[in-house]
Amino acid sequence: MKVQEIQIDNKKRYVLIDEENNTPVLPVVKYLKYLDNLGKAENTLRAYCRHLKFYFQFLEGKKM
């Protein structure tokens, strides 16, 4: 998994990408969009995305 920074309307947004099939992790995308709509700061969105990446990696490790 990796955190991808993208530019939309001259604002930085963050997306968590599953590198196995190269698709966004939809629950994380939806949650970050919700936080963005609440007006959370860019640093907050980046930190949440990074921490959710660690959480999803932990969950993947528990499956095996």
C-alpha positions as MATLAB code, in Angstrom:
seq = 'MKVQEIQIDNKKRYVLIDEENNTPVLPVVKYLKYLDNLGKAENTLRAYCRHLKFYFQFLEGKKM';
ca = [
       0.000    0.000    0.000;
       1.126    3.524   -0.652;
      -0.121    7.044    0.001;
      -0.565    8.948   -3.262;
      -0.744   12.742   -3.319;
      -2.982   14.225   -6.016;
      -3.914   17.797   -6.999;
      -7.610   18.679   -7.349;
      -8.724   22.313   -7.672;
      -5.236   23.498   -6.618;
      -5.543   21.579   -3.335;
      -3.501   18.582   -2.294;
      -5.550   15.488   -1.600;
      -4.398   12.061   -0.474;
      -5.452    8.596   -1.595;
      -4.432    5.197   -0.281;
      -3.506    2.894   -3.175;
      -3.473   -0.898   -2.913;
      -0.344   -1.774   -4.879;
      -1.417   -5.382   -5.343;
      -4.127   -4.454   -7.856;
      -3.311   -0.727   -8.235;
      -6.695    0.538   -7.039;
      -7.706    3.004   -4.325;
      -8.893    1.643   -0.983;
     -12.490    2.871   -1.101;
     -13.284    3.050    2.643;
     -10.223    5.273    3.144;
     -11.061    7.444    0.116;
     -14.608    7.982    1.383;
     -13.434    8.797    4.907;
     -10.814   11.282    3.703;
     -13.394   12.927    1.446;
     -15.707   13.269    4.451;
     -12.925   14.871    6.495;
     -12.072   17.204    3.605;
     -15.700   18.300    3.390;
     -15.574   19.115    7.102;
     -12.679   21.466    6.333;
      -9.857   19.542    7.978;
      -6.320   20.766    7.307;
      -4.086   19.269    4.634;
      -1.638   17.971    7.249;
      -4.487   16.230    9.081;
      -5.663   14.508    5.902;
      -2.122   13.355    5.082;
      -1.568   12.047    8.620;
      -4.900   10.186    8.659;
      -4.127    8.609    5.289;
      -0.670    7.529    6.445;
      -1.994    6.054    9.698;
      -4.813    4.237    7.901;
      -2.163    2.754    5.602;
      -0.365    1.315    8.640;
      -3.669   -0.022    9.990;
      -4.605   -1.742    6.722;
      -1.103   -3.236    6.467;
      -1.517   -4.574   10.008;
      -4.855   -6.142    9.053;
      -3.313   -7.758    5.957;
      -0.558   -9.231    8.114;
      -3.104  -10.721   10.507;
      -4.823  -12.608    7.672;
      -1.772  -14.764    6.991;
];
